[in-house]
């Protein structure tokens, strides 16, 4: 009798649900909920309060991606299940597309083969997408067995480094890689960092606008290529330390028993590798950002090469890149020479080896460069050359072709993501009649896309000027 009574009650409940669904039209968008019986949200995860049915967003997902989306959704919305539909979704989830045009908007990639494309705008949807690509999102997918718990990567010094994922706290003692971390949308992982070009008023003010945490995490005095404060590093307890392969503190830091990942990116190939490695360290979303930057870099360089194909090497503009002093110049092994070549020029000092070389004015006269570039750091200035009586013998000086390489924060001549803009700017100066790339247009796209920074018109005018 009790069994029959319960059957009647169950039948009434089911009938009520069907009648309600028909009245509200829910049968047209069936709830294809997936549950993951073994999944539990990580205890440290800050879950959100469940939202009402009226404000929930609808999701269309590839069948292979419904499980990870459900895992993320239930973790974020405190156990609530997502609603999957076949049409008119608020959120589309599918494998990342092929990006033939590097100006395409980048999706939120939460798995190697999974990306989120919002079709409508809401606070809940935006917050969910941000969670999906965050360290908490990664931790959720790791615990569900959908992302690896650890990876092994070979750094640019040839060391195999084992990393436990996700990487939450990073100490960067190498300015170029700090810029790479920002470019792959992982700056929130920094607990302290060395910065390139952030000590002057322009660089410092821009960094504060880019990242409100900047004043508190700038660590140039404690952590750099030459300096490393062991005691301070131990207090920060980072998951990973990043340095340059030529850093002088490598033996000392081994005592901390913290993974160290080393970079050395003095060629275009090495720079692209460094950006890709940075992406891999921080997960699928950062990897996708890194790949997008590489596509952009290669497209820019390819465009310039195509424009320059008809000009013989001997007829190309000869460029001398000087250092912090006029008679200190970049060698052929340095990244500055590769920028010159990528811009279609010839490095006057390409025969030199090593790092910065000290030379005499007689050697500069022998090279007789068509253009002279000075860096935007170390007190170097155009006036140190143009106002020197000794340098007036050079055609580049007499013709007014002494320029200062631009910078917003990271100088555009260094092996950092911003170097692609240095190539564009230099190509414009060397071949204005042949190169139709526009520095201001490209800089606006670059900083908005890779640094999430809406650069101001006055900043564009300043950095893209040849003066």
Secondary structure, DSSP 8 states (H G I E B T S, - for coil): -HHHHHHHHHHHHHHHHHHHHHHHTGGGG-------TT----TT--------GGG--EEEE-GGGHHHHHHHHHHHTTT---EE-SSS-SEEEE-----SSTTS---EEEETTEEEEESS--HHHHHHHHHHTSHHHHHHHHHTTSS-SEEEEE-TTS-EEEEESS---EEE--HHHHHHHHHTT-GGGEEEE--SS-SSHHHHHHHHHH-TTHHHHB-TTTBSSS-B-HHHHHHHT-SEEEEETT-TTHHHHGGG---EEEE---SHHHHHHHHHHHHHHH-HHHHHHHHHHHHHHHHHHHHHHHHHTTS-GGGS-EEEEB-SSTTEE--TTSHHHHHHHHTT-EETTTT--SS-EE--HHHHHHH--SEEEE-SSTT--SHHHHT-GGGGGSHHHHTT-EEE--BSSSBTTSSSTTHHHHHHHHHHHH-TTT----HHHHHHHHHHHHS-----HHHHHHHT---
